Amino acid sequence: MGVIVGNLSPNDNYQKYKDSIQRQFEQRGISNVENFNYRIILKDNTELKSAGGIGIIDCLCFDEILVESGGIDLSTIFIN
């Protein structure tokens, strides 16, 4: 099992929840699956299954949105 962290490429739906996610970040330091039913979908439409949860870090102070997840079976990820 492993942990992954990377930049989130938000789709149009993200804008509907952005304010809530940023408030959760300000209150707790992260917005996680306890707040929303987050899923990680890769560009090839593969869904990563996370045993340890998924969190989003979106702060007004940063230009990037980060996503992190723990408990990933890294042997199922093929990186080109």
C-alpha positions, 0 to 999 in steps of 0.5 A, spaced: 500 500 500 502 507 498 500 514 498 499 518 492 499 526 492 498 530 486 495 536 482 487 536 482 485 538 475 478 540 477 472 539 472 466 544 471 462 541 477 468 542 482 466 550 482 459 548 485 463 545 491 469 550 491 467 554 496 465 549 501 471 545 500 475 551 501 472 552 508 473 545 510 480 546 508 480 553 513 477 549 518 480 542 518 486 543 514 483 538 509 476 536 505 476 529 505 471 523 504 467 524 510 465 531 507 464 529 500 464 522 496 470 523 493 473 519 487 479 519 483 478 518 476 485 518 472 485 520 465 484 513 462 477 513 466 481 508 471 478 509 478 483 508 484 480 505 490 483 508 496 483 504 503 485 510 507 481 515 504 481 521 499 483 529 501 483 535 497 487 541 499 484 547 496 486 554 499 485 561 497 492 562 498 495 557 493 494 557 485 494 549 486 489 544 488 492 538 491 489 531 492 492 526 496 490 519 498 492 513 502 492 505 502 492 505 494 495 498 491 501 501 487 502 495 483 495 497 479 498 504 477 501 504 470 505 510 469 508 512 462 
